[in-house]
C-alpha cells in the first residue's frame, strides 16, 4: 500500500509546505534510531505513517524512542497533526524486533 503525499494538504491554520517521505527498517534490534529529520528552519506539523512489521513499533517526537512511547502494532497506521516537532521523529521495535515504517512528515514555518 503506497503512501503518496498530496499537494495542498490543509493542516488547519498551520502552513506545511514541505513533505519528507521516509521508508526505514530498524537496523539494530533493541536500539532506537531516527526515523525522519525535520528540515532545517522548519517545524514538523503533520505525520502519517504505517508499521509494516514485523512486530510492534514505538515512536517518539523530539526525543529518543523507548518502549513506553506511542505504540503501533504491526499493520497499524498513525496520523497526527498540530505538531511542533523541531528535530526528528525516532522509533524502536518491540524487544528483538526490527519493524519497517513508511510515511511522510509535512513541515512548515
Helices and strands as residue ranges (DSSP letters): E 18-25, E 33-37, E 43-53, E 57-61, E 70-72, E 77-80, E 88-93, E 100-108
